[in-house]
Amino acid sequence: MSRYRFILAEKATWSVRLMCRVLQVARSAYYAWLEAEPSTRADDELTLAVHIKAIHRRSRGTYGSPRVLAELRAEGHVVGRHRVARIMREQGVSGTPKRRFKGSTTDSDHTDPIAPNLLKRDFSADRPNAVWVGDITYLQTVRGWVYLAVLIDLYSRKVVGWALEDHMRKELCLQALSSAVAVREPPRGLIHHTDRGSQYTSGAYREALDAAGAVASMSRKGDCWDNAVSESFFGTLEQELVGQSEVWTDAIDARAAVSSYIHGFFNATRRHSTLGYRSPVNFENNETLLDEAA
């Protein structure tokens, strides 16, 4: 791309005067080019609009301008965030508004042992399989409610285990845990953080954690912010899947939709702001390559 095109693309972010000075371009020459190239600029805008619409479709209609911008730059486009936002407005393209998950499936009215809160709202991890967080939500189908249990790796925000059934007994959470352990093979010492729900405090679940070498951690009673990453995932699920889907017939129908969303979009391609607008799979793969190179 020529220096003139770069200045045009970034003028919403940096001043023309500054860019001309840094790029050693006379402002008069830039403005002369600008006057002489109206059709080229129109073609650029049309091309960008086509790419933006394609990215928005691939995101299932969920991406706002920050994630669209990250995708465009990954494709090699030199473009500024204000320009992307403007074109999206002109094309009637917008992201889905963020919702906060408000549901509750916690049954803490029991006498089972409660694990201490080891995270204390520190939702960071310096390696995969160091800390998993888990929770349960409910989804509506024509034939009644179904329940989704998930486990998320804090390192990459990847959903590493999940299960969906028409009940929320401990077997639901055990199924999610079993799938996560089988796929990830975590080392001993993994911290497993959830709320105080009876599913997680049950003897069967504690035995499964012991067998996996995991250390239990639990939120304080009635404090959803102690498990904010799980809450955030359910809000995103509500926003990007439930809010854009037709009502599912039953658990089988819902399970297929959730599987497609988690494996085909959320883990594989969805750009996460906490990961520098990379997907969980890309983040883990890139970090693995850097570790091997070192």
PyMOL commands that set and color helices and strands:
alter all, ss='L'
color gray80, all
select helices_A, chain A and resi 3-10+16-22+27-36+38-58+65-74+81-91+170-184+198-201+203-212+224-240+242-244+251-266+273-275+280-293
alter helices_A, ss='H'
color red, helices_A
select strands_A, chain A and resi 131-141+144-153+158-165+191-194+215-218
alter strands_A, ss='S'
color yellow, strands_A
deselect
rebuild
show_as cartoon
